[in-house]
């Protein structure tokens, strides 16, 4: 095992040692992406405009995203500042930006110019809606609108402003976050910024750096937070049709809230309210876990009411099982059920508040910024 005093961040801090990253991003998606790279050992130089990153007003948030990065401030409208940035890029492996499409070219930092300086440079632009235009058969974006010979990505959203809530809304993800009564939830986690933006950017960036090391050629990648988030909806795109076909509603892929396969339709995979208006999360998707759950709840008659035994959500038995389990959970408090399920292994957990999660032993290794990496090195 690793030394208890070595943080999880430090365990893999040698992985990207030597990777030179120039960060022109601001706010959340880009800085979180370069925070991940820094945690893995990359050398990150953050270039801010003269007035600073707008996220600086949030104090602790800015520090959590940007600690450990070197910082310079430049006037992006000053040719001398642009030349200073280009000087850094001669030795850099990666440059990230979060401008709207076309802004890099206006600054004199377009891919053609930069690759003339550094052919191996990987440029990653985090955008809201991607770029539109013509593409070659190999997938290369043709900046000349009159270019022919490729496929066309045709939409007029590339230059529209937006934030996480807009990208979630346009991708269809926000509509998935509704109560059983159809009320729209307002999420407090920036799924588009972080999953669609930061994480997707890091994956694409590392793949492109790997290719550049083998071929000597960099590339310019545009990350679309909206398209990435849409791509994450792999389950709702297919399970809706499945549930509707089983219910005799044809192949329509539209479902009411909490009626999708993993959205609340199954009694073995849903949230149940407790006596104190908290919730337990039941993820007993497989038969063995479901039967273990029924054993703990002292409801042996429900052991055979499971989708793997052919009892699908549209069956009366399935709906009756949901109601019976709901009544059982509603009879006791969260603390009671938390204690009951603490010694079982049936995929049932309490729904913790942020403060409860912070204090949980699961996160005892968090750093001073309340951060825990999503990776651990196993020795």
N, C-alpha and C positions, 0 to 999 in steps of 0.2 A: 504494500500500500504506500501511497505517497505520504510525505511528511504532513502532519496535521496542520502545521503552520504555513504550508504552501497553499496559496489560494488556487481555486480552480482556474482562474484567469492565467496564473503563472505557469500552470502545468503544461500548457501548449503554446507558450509565448515564444518558443523557438521556431514554430512552424513556418511563419512568414518573415523570419528574420532576414533583413536585407531588401525586402520589398519596399520600394520608394513610392509613396502615394501622395499626390497633390490633391487636396480637397477644396473645391470651390463651392461646395454645397452649404446650405443653411437650413435653419428650422429643425425638422425632425428626421425625415427619411434618409437623407444623405449622411448627416452626422452620426446617426445610429449605425449605418452601414460601415463607415470608417472607424467607429468605435469597436465594432466586431473585428475589423481588420487589425486595429491596434492591439486588441486583446490577444490576437494570434501572433503578435510580434512585428507587424508592419510598422514602418517609420512613416508617420502621417504628418504632413505639413498643411495646416489649415490656412487658406487665404481668405481673409474677410474684406468686405468693402470698408471704406474709411469709417463709416458710422457703426460698423460692427455687425455681427450676426444678429438678426432680430430676436433670436431665442435668448440673447443675453439678459433680457428683461425678466426672464423666468428664474434667474439665479441658480438654484440647485439643479434644475433640469439641464441648464447649459453646462454646468460643471460635470454632471453625470454623463453627458454625451461627449464631452470634449476634453476631459482631463487626460494628461499624458501626450497630447498632440502639441507639436510646435505651431506657433501662430505668427502670421504676418498680416498687416493691413495695407491695402493698396486702393488707390482710386482707379476703378476699372475703366474710367474714361480718359485716363492719362496714358499716352503712348509709352512713356517711360515705365509705367507700372506693368503694362502688357509685356514689354521686353523683359522685365524682371521675372515675370511668370514664365515666359518662354525659356529663360535661362535655367530655371528650375526643371522644366520639362525635358531638357536635353538629357538628363540623367534619370528621370522618373520612369517607373514601370506603368503607373496608372494615374489617370486624372479623372476625377468625378465632378460633375456639375449638376445643378438642379434648375437650370434656366429653361425658359420656353424654347422650343425648336427655333433655330435661326439666330439666337442671341450670341452663341459662340462665334458664328461667322461675323456678326457685327463687331465683335470685340477683336477680331483678327486671330481667333483661336479655333478656327475650323479644322476639321480633321486633315484636309489636304495640306494646310500650312504646317500643322503640328507633326504630321508623319514625314514631312520633308526634313524636319529637325531631328525627329526620333522615330524611325520606321517601326520600332517594336512597341511603341506606346499604345496602351489600351485606354480608350476614352469611353467612359460610361456616363450617359446623360439620363438622369432620373426625371421622367416626365409624367404628367397626369394622364394623358390620353395617347401617348405614342406619337409617331410621325406618319404622315400620309404621303403618298407619291408612288413612283415607279421603282420596281426592284428587278434586278437581273434574275436569271434562272438559278443562279447560285445564292440568291438572297441578299445581294449587296444593294443598298439603297442608292438610287441615282438622284443626286441633288439637283440636277438639271431637269426641270419639269417637262422639257420637250423630249427627253430621252425616251427611246423605245426599246423594245426587245425583252421586256420583263413583265411581271405581273403588277397589278396596281392595287394599292391599299387606298381605298376611296372613302374618306370621311372628312368632315370639315371641323373636327374637334381639336386638332393638333395645337392650335394657338389659344385655346380657351383656358381661362384661369380656373382654378379649382383647389379644393382641399379634401382631406380624407373623407369627409361626409359626402362630398359630391362623387368621388370615385367609387365609394361603396354603393351609393344610390344608382349610379349608371351601370355598374357591373351586375346588378341584380342581387347582390349580397345583402344590402340593407333590408330589402323586402322579406328576406328569409328570417329576419330577427323580429318576429312578432309574437305576441301572446296567443294563447288558444282562442281568445276572443277577437283576435285580429288587430289589436292595438299595436301600433308601431313602437318598437324599442329604440331608444337613443343610446348607442353604445359609447362607453367611455374608454375603449381600447381602439387605437388607430390601426385597424387591420390593413387598410390600403397602404398607409404610409410604411408600416413595418413589415408585414408579410409580402404585400404587393410591391413595395418599394425597396426597403433596406435588404431584406433577405434575398429577394430575387436579384437585386443588383450584385450582391456578394457572390452568389452562385455563378452568374454570367461573367462577372469580372474574373474570378479565379479560373474558370474554364478558358477565357480568352487569354489570360496570362500564361496558362499552361501551353496553349497553342502557339503563342508568340515565342515562347522559349524554344519550341521545336522548329518553328518555321522562320523565325526572324521577322514576322509581320504582325503588327498590331492591328487593331480595328476600332471602329466607333460603334458602340452599342447604345440604342435608345431603350430604356426600360419604361414600359407603360404600367403604371400602378393599377389602372382600371382593367387592362387586359390581363395582367397577372392575377388579379383578384378573381376575375371571371373564370380564369383557368383553374382556380382552386375549387370551383364549384362542381367538381367531378361527380360527387354523389347526388346532389339535387337534380342534375341534368338527366340522370338515368333512372333513379329510384322512383321519381314521380310517375313515370310511365308504368313501372312495375306495379306499384300500389294500385293505380287506377285500373290496370288490366285485371288485377285480382278482385277488385271491387265491382267489376262490370261496367266501368266508366270509360271504356275504350283506351286509346293510347295517348290521351291528353297528358302533358307533362306538368300541368298546373295543379297544385294541391293547396288546400286550406292550411293555415298555420297549425303545427303540431300534428299533422296527419301524414308526414313523410316517414319513410322506413326508420331513419335514425333521428327523426324530428319529433318523436312523441307518440307515434302510432303503436309502437310495440310496448306491451306492459313491462318487458324486461329491459327497456332502454328509454328512460324518461326521468323527469324530476317529480318527486313526491313531497307535498307540504307536510310539515310536522305540526304538533299541537301549538307551538309557539310561533307559527307563521314563518319558520325557516324552511329550508329544503334539503332533502337528501338526494344525491345523484345516483341513480341505479343504472349501471352499465353491464348488467348480467346478460350479455348478448348470446353467449354460447350456452348450450343446454346444461352443461355441468355447473356453470355459475348460477343459472336460473334455479336449478333444483337445490343448490346450496342455499340460495336466498330464501326459497320457500321453506326450507328446513329451519333456518334461523327465525323466520317470521311465524313458524308453527302453522303453516298453511300447506300441508302435504297434498291436499286435493288439487293444488294448482301445478304440481310438478310436471304434468303431461301437457299443460297448456302452453305450448311453445312453438315458435315459427319453424324450428328445425324438425318438429314432429308434424308439420303441415297445418298448424293452427295459425292462420295468417291474421293480420290486423282487422280485416273485414268481418271476421267470424264473431258471432255473439259471445262465444266462450272467451275470446281474447278481450273483448270490451268488459266482460264481467270480471275477469281477472284484474284488469286495471283498476276497476272500482273497489274491489276487495282489498287490494294492496294499498290503495289510496286511503281507505278507512283505517287500515292498520297503522300506517305511518302517522296519520293524523291523531292517533290516540296517545302519542307520547312526544316529548320534546326532542329537539335536535341533540341536546347533551345526552339524553337517554340512548338514542339510536347510535350516536357516535361511540358510546361505550360498548353497546351491544355488538357493533360490527368491527370494533378495534381488533379483535382476535380472529376474525374470519377472513377468507380470501375469496370473496364472491363479487368483486368489482362494485362495491357500494361505498360511497364516501360522502362526507358532509360538504355542503356548499359553503366554503369559508369566505368571510369578508377579507378585504385586503389586510386589515390589521391582524386578523387571526392568522392569515397566511404568513405575514412577516414574523410572527411569534412562533410559528410551527417548527419543530425540529427538522423538518424537511428542508428548510431554508436557513439553517443555523450557520451555513458557510457564506452567507451573503456578505458583500463588502460594505464599506462605509457609504456607498451610493445606493444601497439596497439592490445591488445587481448580483445575479448569479448567471454564469455562462450556461449555455445549453449543452455543453460538452464536459466530459470528465475523462482524463487519461487513466486507463486501467493498467497498472503495472503488475 
